[in-house]
């Protein structure tokens, strides 16, 4: 693959020339490459699944960029040389990661807190917490609040929970494309 620098003839050129070379524009540079090989044969199931997911990512990115507020958010976060559109496509492929659930300050009393560490390649939109008794009955549920300047989300208990034996906490985190990650912790 060759790169064309300051060439008035090839600057901005894109497309195929004959059956030999292809010109592409990448980050404001004209790239010259061999013509890609034609695909032959049937796609595997894994390839079909990936192709479908990529199509969904393209649809998401187009709708995200069509919304001025979302487009601006992606534009601000895009590193140099990467478009807001490309960042939106990449964001579609990554669900949030719940890496830690800190239950040290939760004893079952109103006002106790649960700290959850959640990260995403772009933005975590919402973290919800539900607490269930050992028989599966719901004790409480609600949204955690993001701690300023941190990747931690804090949930403050709103109901009394007299017995924690066998109880479980279910954390759900979602991102801008709508992917949800769930983690369950026993008390």
N, C-alpha and C positions, 0 to 999 in steps of 0.2 A: 504494500500500500504506500503510495507516494502522496506528498503534500505539496500543493502548488502555492508558492509565496510570491506575492507582488507580480503576478503574471496578468497583464491586461487582457489577454486573449481568453484565459481559462477562469478568471475571477468571476465567481457567482454561477459558473456553469454547473448544471446538474442533468443527469440522465445517462442513457446508454449510448455509446458510440460503436456502431457495428456490432459484432459479436465478441468483442475483445475487452473493452474497458467501460467502467462506469465512473461518472463524476458525482460526488456528493458534497453537500454543504453541511459542515459540522462545526458549530460554535464559531461561525463567521469565517471558517477556513474551507478552501476547496480541496477535497480529497479525491485522489485518483486510485481506483482499485480494479482488480480483475472482475469480470462479470461473474455474478454469483452462479453457482451450479443449480440447474433445474432440479426440483424435488421429483423423485420417482417413487412409485410404490405407495401403498396404503399407510396412513398414519397409525401408530400404535394407540392403544387406549389411553396411555399416559400422555402422549402428544395431543390427542384430541381433548383431553381434560385441560391440559395447559393452554391450548389454543382458545378454548371456551372461556377460561378464567381471564386470559389476556383480552379477549373481546369485551368482557364485563369491565375490566380495568379501563379500557378505552372509553366505553360509554360513561363510566363514572367520571373520568377526567374531563370529558367534554362538558358534562353537566356541571361539574365543579367550577370550571373556568367560565362557564356562561353566567354563573352567579358572581356579581361584582365583589361582594365581601369575601367569599371563599377564594376567588381568584387572587385578590389582594393578599390574603393570608399566605397562600402558596407562593406568590411572587416574592414576598418579604423573606420567606424562609429558604427560598431556592439559592443554593450556592452559585458562585460565579460560573457561568458556562452551562448552567442547567435551567431549563425553562420551568415555569409554574406548572405547565401541562405535564412535563416529564415527572416532576415531583409528585403530582396528583396520581399519575399512573403507578409510580413506585409505592406510594402510600396505600394504594388499594391492596397490594400484595402482603402487607404486614399488619397483623392484628396486634392489639396491645399485649404487653407482657406484665403479668402480676408476679413480681419477684419476691415480695415479702409481705406477710401479714403479721403485725405485731399486736398480740393480745395481752401484753403485760398489764395494761391499764384498764382492762375490762374485767370486772368482778360481778357483773349482773346488776349494778346499780344505775339509776338514771343519772346521766351526765358522764358516765365512764366513756372512755374513748378507745377506738380501734384504729391503728395507723396501718395504711396499706401503701406499699411502694408499687407504683404502676408507671411503665414507660411505653412509648410508642415512637416509631420513626418520625412522626410528624406531630400529632396532637391527641392527647387523651381527652375525650369529650365528657365522659360521665363515668362515675364509679358508684355502684349501688351495693348495699350490704343488707343481707337478711339473716336473722338469727332464728334457728328452729330448735325446739325441744327434741329430746331423743325419740319421741313418738311421731315426729314430723310436723307437729303443730307450730304455727308461726308465732314467735314471740314478738318480733318487730321487724320492720324493714324501712329503708330510706336511702337517701343519697349522701355520700361522703362529700366533704368540701376540700378543695385543693389547698394545701398549705402554700402560702406565697413564696415564690422563688425556690420551689422544691418539687420533687417527683412524688412526694407523699400526699396522700388523701386521708383526711381524718373523718371518721364517723363518730358521732356522739349519740350514745344510747338514750332512747326516749321512753323505755319501758323497764319496769322492774322484772328481773329474772332470778327467782329465788334459788333454783337448782340448776347448776351448770353441767351436772353429770350427763354425759352422752349427747350434750347439745352440739350443734354444728353451726358454723358461720359460712355463708355462701357469698362470695365476692364476684361481681360482674363488672367488667370494664369495657367500654366501647370507644371507638375512635370515629373520626370524621366520615370515612366511607361506610360506617355502620357495622363493622366487624365487632363481635363480642367475644371476650375471653372470660372463662369462669374458673374459679378456684374455690375449693371447699376445705375448710379447716375444722378439726375437732377441738372442742374446748377441754 
